[in-house]
Amino acid sequence: MASFKIEGGHKLNGTITPQGAKNEVLQILCAVLLTPEKVVVKNVPDIIDVNKLIFILGELGVKIEKLSRNSYSFQADEVNLGYLESAEFKTDGSSLRGSIMIVGPLLARFGKGYIPRPGGDKIGRRRLDTHFEGFIRLGATFRYNKDESFYGVEAAELQGVEMLLDEASVTGTANILMASVLAKGTTKIYNAACEPYIQQLSKMLNNMGAKISGIGSNLLVIEGVVSLGGCEHTVLPDMIEIGSWIGVAVMTRSELTIKNVSWENLGQIPAVFRKLGIKLEKIGDDIYIPAQNSYEIQNYIDGSVLTVADAPWPGFTPDLLSIVLVVATQAKGTVLIHQKMFESRLFFVDKLIDMGAKVILCDPHRATVIGLDFESSLNATKMTSPDIRAGISLLIAALSAKGTSIINNIEQIDRGYENIEARLKSIGAKIERIEN
């Protein structure tokens, strides 16, 4: 297992171009299974989770060609369904939570889809009920092998239906949407997630010949079609990585430009950072962050303490709460961080407390941060990354800290961030990857 050695306390400077959106591309890659024709996907990030899914697609018999560093073509004209019941698939699929989204396309096109219980971040319970309840509503038969933690759905034909999702799950919406496009008749999905990732998937499916309306709303209407064709699709920049780079700039008091961020798809992200007192400028489609020696958290208009909480789109994404928490440790003022969705995501704050941050973990979902206003810097320490977002948050804290920090289990960071140490070095960070 590898580690990062970070010499903190250095100012950075330069320009960063964000990678393609991890959470979008995992959906997009699963959608290639819906057609026997060639699909070209551009701006694919070179990260562990995406590469695992590409490997699984290859094992399924999808013809994969790497066209350039971040572009691929996929053709699923000879899918090997036998792989789904193999011991290898039970290992491969269980290591990646995003693999759940192959079930919808396989069910729609081939009448069956199987998946081992997926892995991923240890950030709390992440139910699959929404996915399978949607498939059952479309007419699939569900079965679960408890001994092997193996799920399956089968259907001779899917039938369009109206459904109200029990939660606005992004992956659940994507999975049901992909199953619905080849169903007979009309499907209406209410309480659908409407994140930019779902909008992108819907636009791609329409380019393939699907008939989806209501894109961007929480009511998706899908008129089933007989078959889909190929297309070309470009993945959006990763909004979570953009937020992470804002955190890097602010915590190191550095000047940074983030290129081509797709401002219209950032939602609440710029507004939340501004509420923390951070200056952000929109220059074309770039974000410019000037060097700031201090930033003050805004209170509510009645003087009460600001709360930053996650919510379904267009609310603030839960994936950036860890970053906001770290940024708040050096702000002037106090903020309450409320992580509603996942009950274990704030459990990395003990590492920040060890570094000298003033954080009170109120309960599994809430933490109060009392900012130090850079009057005392964080202290370097040795720590372990528990998940992708906590990992990058600890990395940002280490870049701010005086002294040399070690972060173990950085494979968690590699799951979501492409070539992170080289990109940090390009703007002046002192970081080194150590193979243990």
Beta strands, then each sheet from edge to edge (+ up, - down):
strand 1: 2-8
strand 2: 13-16
strand 3: 38-42
strand 4: 63-68
strand 5: 71-75
strand 6: 112-116
strand 7: 141-145
strand 8: 150-154
strand 9: 162-164
strand 10: 186-190
strand 11: 211-213
strand 12: 219-223
strand 13: 231-234
strand 14: 255-258
strand 15: 281-283
strand 16: 286-289
strand 17: 306-309
strand 18: 334-338
strand 19: 358-363
strand 20: 366-370
strand 21: 382-384
strand 22: 403-408
strand 23: 430-435
sheet 1: 21+ 22+ 1- 23+
sheet 2: 2+ 14+ 16- 15+
sheet 3: 4+ 5- 3+ 13+
sheet 4: 6+ 8- 7+
sheet 5: 9+ 10+ 12- 11+
sheet 6: 17+ 18+ 20- 19+
end
